[in-house]
């Protein structure tokens, strides 16, 4: 069974995404806000 570069690429992506999801769930304070980074931007320059 030969594994192509594309298959290796997708396997790596899946492993990274699963690892990050597990890391987020292991955090004590879990909320949807952790998925989306919200930064306060001041319009005053």
N, CA, C and O atoms as a Maestro MAE file, in Angstrom:
{
 s_m_m2io_version
 :::
 2.0.0
}

f_m_ct {
 s_m_title
 :::
 protein
 m_atom[180] {
  # First column is atom index #
  i_m_mmod_type
  r_m_x_coord
  r_m_y_coord
  r_m_z_coord
  i_m_residue_number
  s_m_chain_name
  s_m_pdb_residue_name
  s_m_pdb_atom_name
  i_m_atomic_number
  :::
  1 25 0.845 -1.192 0.000 1 A "UNK " " N  " 7
  2 3 0.000 0.000 0.000 1 A "UNK " " CA " 6
  3 2 0.887 1.250 0.000 1 A "UNK " " C  " 6
  4 15 1.635 1.506 0.944 1 A "UNK " " O  " 8
  5 25 0.782 1.994 -1.052 2 A "UNK " " N  " 7
  6 3 1.565 3.212 -1.139 2 A "UNK " " CA " 6
  7 2 0.754 4.398 -0.621 2 A "UNK " " C  " 6
  8 15 -0.430 4.543 -0.926 2 A "UNK " " O  " 8
  9 25 1.413 5.235 0.163 3 A "UNK " " N  " 7
  10 3 0.746 6.413 0.706 3 A "UNK " " CA " 6
  11 2 1.258 7.626 -0.042 3 A "UNK " " C  " 6
  12 15 2.462 7.876 -0.107 3 A "UNK " " O  " 8
  13 25 0.324 8.372 -0.604 4 A "UNK " " N  " 7
  14 3 0.730 9.548 -1.367 4 A "UNK " " CA " 6
  15 2 0.954 10.734 -0.434 4 A "UNK " " C  " 6
  16 15 0.589 10.701 0.741 4 A "UNK " " O  " 8
  17 25 1.565 11.784 -0.988 5 A "UNK " " N  " 7
  18 3 1.845 12.982 -0.199 5 A "UNK " " CA " 6
  19 2 0.553 13.611 0.297 5 A "UNK " " C  " 6
  20 15 0.501 14.126 1.414 5 A "UNK " " O  " 8
  21 25 -0.493 13.574 -0.528 6 A "UNK " " N  " 7
  22 3 -1.772 14.184 -0.141 6 A "UNK " " CA " 6
  23 2 -2.364 13.456 1.058 6 A "UNK " " C  " 6
  24 15 -2.903 14.092 1.964 6 A "UNK " " O  " 8
  25 25 -2.269 12.132 1.072 7 A "UNK " " N  " 7
  26 3 -2.799 11.377 2.207 7 A "UNK " " CA " 6
  27 2 -2.028 11.699 3.483 7 A "UNK " " C  " 6
  28 15 -2.623 11.856 4.549 7 A "UNK " " O  " 8
  29 25 -0.716 11.794 3.376 8 A "UNK " " N  " 7
  30 3 0.093 12.153 4.543 8 A "UNK " " CA " 6
  31 2 -0.286 13.544 5.029 8 A "UNK " " C  " 6
  32 15 -0.399 13.779 6.232 8 A "UNK " " O  " 8
  33 25 -0.484 14.469 4.090 9 A "UNK " " N  " 7
  34 3 -0.852 15.840 4.426 9 A "UNK " " CA " 6
  35 2 -2.157 15.877 5.212 9 A "UNK " " C  " 6
  36 15 -2.246 16.562 6.231 9 A "UNK " " O  " 8
  37 25 -3.180 15.142 4.745 10 A "UNK " " N  " 7
  38 3 -4.477 15.133 5.427 10 A "UNK " " CA " 6
  39 2 -4.382 14.453 6.785 10 A "UNK " " C  " 6
  40 15 -5.026 14.888 7.740 10 A "UNK " " O  " 8
  41 25 -3.589 13.393 6.885 11 A "UNK " " N  " 7
  42 3 -3.433 12.711 8.175 11 A "UNK " " CA " 6
  43 2 -2.815 13.665 9.195 11 A "UNK " " C  " 6
  44 15 -3.253 13.716 10.344 11 A "UNK " " O  " 8
  45 25 -1.806 14.414 8.778 12 A "UNK " " N  " 7
  46 3 -1.167 15.373 9.680 12 A "UNK " " CA " 6
  47 2 -2.164 16.450 10.098 12 A "UNK " " C  " 6
  48 15 -2.219 16.826 11.269 12 A "UNK " " O  " 8
  49 25 -2.949 16.946 9.145 13 A "UNK " " N  " 7
  50 3 -3.949 17.973 9.476 13 A "UNK " " CA " 6
  51 2 -4.954 17.457 10.489 13 A "UNK " " C  " 6
  52 15 -5.298 18.165 11.435 13 A "UNK " " O  " 8
  53 25 -5.434 16.219 10.300 14 A "UNK " " N  " 7
  54 3 -6.421 15.640 11.213 14 A "UNK " " CA " 6
  55 2 -5.821 15.470 12.602 14 A "UNK " " C  " 6
  56 15 -6.477 15.766 13.600 14 A "UNK " " O  " 8
  57 25 -4.579 14.996 12.676 15 A "UNK " " N  " 7
  58 3 -3.929 14.801 13.977 15 A "UNK " " CA " 6
  59 2 -3.780 16.132 14.706 15 A "UNK " " C  " 6
  60 15 -4.040 16.218 15.906 15 A "UNK " " O  " 8
  61 25 -3.361 17.174 13.980 16 A "UNK " " N  " 7
  62 3 -3.199 18.489 14.607 16 A "UNK " " CA " 6
  63 2 -4.537 19.023 15.093 16 A "UNK " " C  " 6
  64 15 -4.626 19.566 16.195 16 A "UNK " " O  " 8
  65 25 -5.581 18.873 14.281 17 A "UNK " " N  " 7
  66 3 -6.890 19.389 14.676 17 A "UNK " " CA " 6
  67 2 -7.441 18.629 15.879 17 A "UNK " " C  " 6
  68 15 -8.013 19.237 16.783 17 A "UNK " " O  " 8
  69 25 -7.276 17.314 15.900 18 A "UNK " " N  " 7
  70 3 -7.749 16.530 17.047 18 A "UNK " " CA " 6
  71 2 -6.986 16.909 18.306 18 A "UNK " " C  " 6
  72 15 -7.576 17.023 19.380 18 A "UNK " " O  " 8
  73 25 -5.684 17.104 18.181 19 A "UNK " " N  " 7
  74 3 -4.878 17.471 19.345 19 A "UNK " " CA " 6
  75 2 -5.306 18.827 19.898 19 A "UNK " " C  " 6
  76 15 -5.366 19.012 21.114 19 A "UNK " " O  " 8
  77 25 -5.603 19.777 19.008 20 A "UNK " " N  " 7
  78 3 -6.018 21.095 19.472 20 A "UNK " " CA " 6
  79 2 -7.399 21.040 20.116 20 A "UNK " " C  " 6
  80 15 -7.645 21.731 21.106 20 A "UNK " " O  " 8
  81 25 -8.306 20.226 19.567 21 A "UNK " " N  " 7
  82 3 -9.643 20.091 20.145 21 A "UNK " " CA " 6
  83 2 -9.557 19.473 21.536 21 A "UNK " " C  " 6
  84 15 -10.229 19.929 22.461 21 A "UNK " " O  " 8
  85 25 -8.732 18.436 21.687 22 A "UNK " " N  " 7
  86 3 -8.563 17.803 22.998 22 A "UNK " " CA " 6
  87 2 -7.979 18.800 23.989 22 A "UNK " " C  " 6
  88 15 -8.385 18.841 25.151 22 A "UNK " " O  " 8
  89 25 -7.024 19.602 23.527 23 A "UNK " " N  " 7
  90 3 -6.401 20.603 24.401 23 A "UNK " " CA " 6
  91 2 -7.434 21.613 24.878 23 A "UNK " " C  " 6
  92 15 -7.415 22.022 26.039 23 A "UNK " " O  " 8
  93 25 -8.342 22.020 23.979 24 A "UNK " " N  " 7
  94 3 -9.377 22.992 24.348 24 A "UNK " " CA " 6
  95 2 -10.333 22.374 25.360 24 A "UNK " " C  " 6
  96 15 -10.715 23.032 26.328 24 A "UNK " " O  " 8
  97 25 -10.726 21.121 25.152 25 A "UNK " " N  " 7
  98 3 -11.673 20.485 26.068 25 A "UNK " " CA " 6
  99 2 -11.058 20.224 27.437 25 A "UNK " " C  " 6
  100 15 -11.775 20.148 28.435 25 A "UNK " " O  " 8
  101 25 -9.735 20.086 27.493 26 A "UNK " " N  " 7
  102 3 -9.084 19.830 28.775 26 A "UNK " " CA " 6
  103 2 -8.976 21.089 29.629 26 A "UNK " " C  " 6
  104 15 -8.702 21.011 30.826 26 A "UNK " " O  " 8
  105 25 -9.194 22.258 29.006 27 A "UNK " " N  " 7
  106 3 -9.148 23.499 29.772 27 A "UNK " " CA " 6
  107 2 -10.318 23.544 30.750 27 A "UNK " " C  " 6
  108 15 -11.420 23.095 30.436 27 A "UNK " " O  " 8
  109 25 -10.067 24.089 31.937 28 A "UNK " " N  " 7
  110 3 -11.105 24.102 32.969 28 A "UNK " " CA " 6
  111 2 -12.296 24.957 32.558 28 A "UNK " " C  " 6
  112 15 -13.449 24.552 32.709 28 A "UNK " " O  " 8
  113 25 -12.003 26.133 32.043 29 A "UNK " " N  " 7
  114 3 -13.092 27.012 31.618 29 A "UNK " " CA " 6
  115 2 -13.288 26.848 30.121 29 A "UNK " " C  " 6
  116 15 -12.556 27.414 29.310 29 A "UNK " " O  " 8
  117 25 -14.298 26.054 29.779 30 A "UNK " " N  " 7
  118 3 -14.554 25.794 28.362 30 A "UNK " " CA " 6
  119 2 -15.760 26.608 27.912 30 A "UNK " " C  " 6
  120 15 -16.816 26.572 28.544 30 A "UNK " " O  " 8
  121 25 -15.598 27.332 26.830 31 A "UNK " " N  " 7
  122 3 -16.707 28.101 26.275 31 A "UNK " " CA " 6
  123 2 -16.522 28.228 24.775 31 A "UNK " " C  " 6
  124 15 -15.435 27.996 24.245 31 A "UNK " " O  " 8
  125 25 -17.596 28.598 24.102 32 A "UNK " " N  " 7
  126 3 -17.523 28.737 22.654 32 A "UNK " " CA " 6
  127 2 -16.556 29.854 22.282 32 A "UNK " " C  " 6
  128 15 -15.990 29.854 21.189 32 A "UNK " " O  " 8
  129 25 -16.367 30.808 23.194 33 A "UNK " " N  " 7
  130 3 -15.474 31.923 22.933 33 A "UNK " " CA " 6
  131 2 -14.037 31.487 22.718 33 A "UNK " " C  " 6
  132 15 -13.258 32.205 22.092 33 A "UNK " " O  " 8
  133 25 -13.680 30.326 23.228 34 A "UNK " " N  " 7
  134 3 -12.310 29.849 23.041 34 A "UNK " " CA " 6
  135 2 -12.047 29.488 21.581 34 A "UNK " " C  " 6
  136 15 -10.907 29.543 21.121 34 A "UNK " " O  " 8
  137 25 -13.102 29.118 20.852 35 A "UNK " " N  " 7
  138 3 -12.909 28.771 19.449 35 A "UNK " " CA " 6
  139 2 -12.663 30.029 18.620 35 A "UNK " " C  " 6
  140 15 -11.854 30.028 17.693 35 A "UNK " " O  " 8
  141 25 -13.372 31.101 18.968 36 A "UNK " " N  " 7
  142 3 -13.272 32.335 18.191 36 A "UNK " " CA " 6
  143 2 -12.543 33.385 19.020 36 A "UNK " " C  " 6
  144 15 -12.998 33.763 20.099 36 A "UNK " " O  " 8
  145 25 -11.423 33.848 18.514 37 A "UNK " " N  " 7
  146 3 -10.659 34.869 19.223 37 A "UNK " " CA " 6
  147 2 -11.312 36.223 18.978 37 A "UNK " " C  " 6
  148 15 -11.402 36.687 17.841 37 A "UNK " " O  " 8
  149 25 -11.766 36.849 20.056 38 A "UNK " " N  " 7
  150 3 -12.401 38.155 19.933 38 A "UNK " " CA " 6
  151 2 -11.509 39.190 20.590 38 A "UNK " " C  " 6
  152 15 -11.199 39.106 21.779 38 A "UNK " " O  " 8
  153 25 -11.107 40.159 19.798 39 A "UNK " " N  " 7
  154 3 -10.248 41.210 20.330 39 A "UNK " " CA " 6
  155 2 -10.982 42.541 20.255 39 A "UNK " " C  " 6
  156 15 -11.626 42.857 19.255 39 A "UNK " " O  " 8
  157 25 -10.872 43.316 21.335 40 A "UNK " " N  " 7
  158 3 -11.485 44.630 21.338 40 A "UNK " " CA " 6
  159 2 -10.618 45.585 20.546 40 A "UNK " " C  " 6
  160 15 -9.442 45.782 20.850 40 A "UNK " " O  " 8
  161 25 -11.216 46.172 19.527 41 A "UNK " " N  " 7
  162 3 -10.469 47.103 18.678 41 A "UNK " " CA " 6
  163 2 -11.012 48.500 18.909 41 A "UNK " " C  " 6
  164 15 -12.196 48.769 18.706 41 A "UNK " " O  " 8
  165 25 -10.127 49.377 19.335 42 A "UNK " " N  " 7
  166 3 -10.553 50.764 19.552 42 A "UNK " " CA " 6
  167 2 -10.507 51.515 18.220 42 A "UNK " " C  " 6
  168 15 -9.517 51.459 17.489 42 A "UNK " " O  " 8
  169 25 -11.605 52.220 17.924 43 A "UNK " " N  " 7
  170 3 -11.640 52.977 16.679 43 A "UNK " " CA " 6
  171 2 -10.851 54.279 16.808 43 A "UNK " " C  " 6
  172 15 -10.476 54.877 15.800 43 A "UNK " " O  " 8
  173 25 -10.597 54.719 18.033 44 A "UNK " " N  " 7
  174 3 -9.872 55.966 18.244 44 A "UNK " " CA " 6
  175 2 -8.391 55.763 17.920 44 A "UNK " " C  " 6
  176 15 -7.720 54.909 18.499 44 A "UNK " " O  " 8
  177 25 -7.909 56.560 16.992 45 A "UNK " " N  " 7
  178 3 -6.500 56.449 16.617 45 A "UNK " " CA " 6
  179 2 -5.788 57.776 16.831 45 A "UNK " " C  " 6
  180 15 -4.590 57.883 16.571 45 A "UNK " " O  " 8
  :::
 }
 m_bond[179] {
  # First column is bond index #
  i_m_from
  i_m_to
  i_m_order
  :::
  1 1 2 1
  2 2 3 1
  3 3 4 2
  4 3 5 1
  5 5 6 1
  6 6 7 1
  7 7 8 2
  8 7 9 1
  9 9 10 1
  10 10 11 1
  11 11 12 2
  12 11 13 1
  13 13 14 1
  14 14 15 1
  15 15 16 2
  16 15 17 1
  17 17 18 1
  18 18 19 1
  19 19 20 2
  20 19 21 1
  21 21 22 1
  22 22 23 1
  23 23 24 2
  24 23 25 1
  25 25 26 1
  26 26 27 1
  27 27 28 2
  28 27 29 1
  29 29 30 1
  30 30 31 1
  31 31 32 2
  32 31 33 1
  33 33 34 1
  34 34 35 1
  35 35 36 2
  36 35 37 1
  37 37 38 1
  38 38 39 1
  39 39 40 2
  40 39 41 1
  41 41 42 1
  42 42 43 1
  43 43 44 2
  44 43 45 1
  45 45 46 1
  46 46 47 1
  47 47 48 2
  48 47 49 1
  49 49 50 1
  50 50 51 1
  51 51 52 2
  52 51 53 1
  53 53 54 1
  54 54 55 1
  55 55 56 2
  56 55 57 1
  57 57 58 1
  58 58 59 1
  59 59 60 2
  60 59 61 1
  61 61 62 1
  62 62 63 1
  63 63 64 2
  64 63 65 1
  65 65 66 1
  66 66 67 1
  67 67 68 2
  68 67 69 1
  69 69 70 1
  70 70 71 1
  71 71 72 2
  72 71 73 1
  73 73 74 1
  74 74 75 1
  75 75 76 2
  76 75 77 1
  77 77 78 1
  78 78 79 1
  79 79 80 2
  80 79 81 1
  81 81 82 1
  82 82 83 1
  83 83 84 2
  84 83 85 1
  85 85 86 1
  86 86 87 1
  87 87 88 2
  88 87 89 1
  89 89 90 1
  90 90 91 1
  91 91 92 2
  92 91 93 1
  93 93 94 1
  94 94 95 1
  95 95 96 2
  96 95 97 1
  97 97 98 1
  98 98 99 1
  99 99 100 2
  100 99 101 1
  101 101 102 1
  102 102 103 1
  103 103 104 2
  104 103 105 1
  105 105 106 1
  106 106 107 1
  107 107 108 2
  108 107 109 1
  109 109 110 1
  110 110 111 1
  111 111 112 2
  112 111 113 1
  113 113 114 1
  114 114 115 1
  115 115 116 2
  116 115 117 1
  117 117 118 1
  118 118 119 1
  119 119 120 2
  120 119 121 1
  121 121 122 1
  122 122 123 1
  123 123 124 2
  124 123 125 1
  125 125 126 1
  126 126 127 1
  127 127 128 2
  128 127 129 1
  129 129 130 1
  130 130 131 1
  131 131 132 2
  132 131 133 1
  133 133 134 1
  134 134 135 1
  135 135 136 2
  136 135 137 1
  137 137 138 1
  138 138 139 1
  139 139 140 2
  140 139 141 1
  141 141 142 1
  142 142 143 1
  143 143 144 2
  144 143 145 1
  145 145 146 1
  146 146 147 1
  147 147 148 2
  148 147 149 1
  149 149 150 1
  150 150 151 1
  151 151 152 2
  152 151 153 1
  153 153 154 1
  154 154 155 1
  155 155 156 2
  156 155 157 1
  157 157 158 1
  158 158 159 1
  159 159 160 2
  160 159 161 1
  161 161 162 1
  162 162 163 1
  163 163 164 2
  164 163 165 1
  165 165 166 1
  166 166 167 1
  167 167 168 2
  168 167 169 1
  169 169 170 1
  170 170 171 1
  171 171 172 2
  172 171 173 1
  173 173 174 1
  174 174 175 1
  175 175 176 2
  176 175 177 1
  177 177 178 1
  178 178 179 1
  179 179 180 2
  :::
 }
}
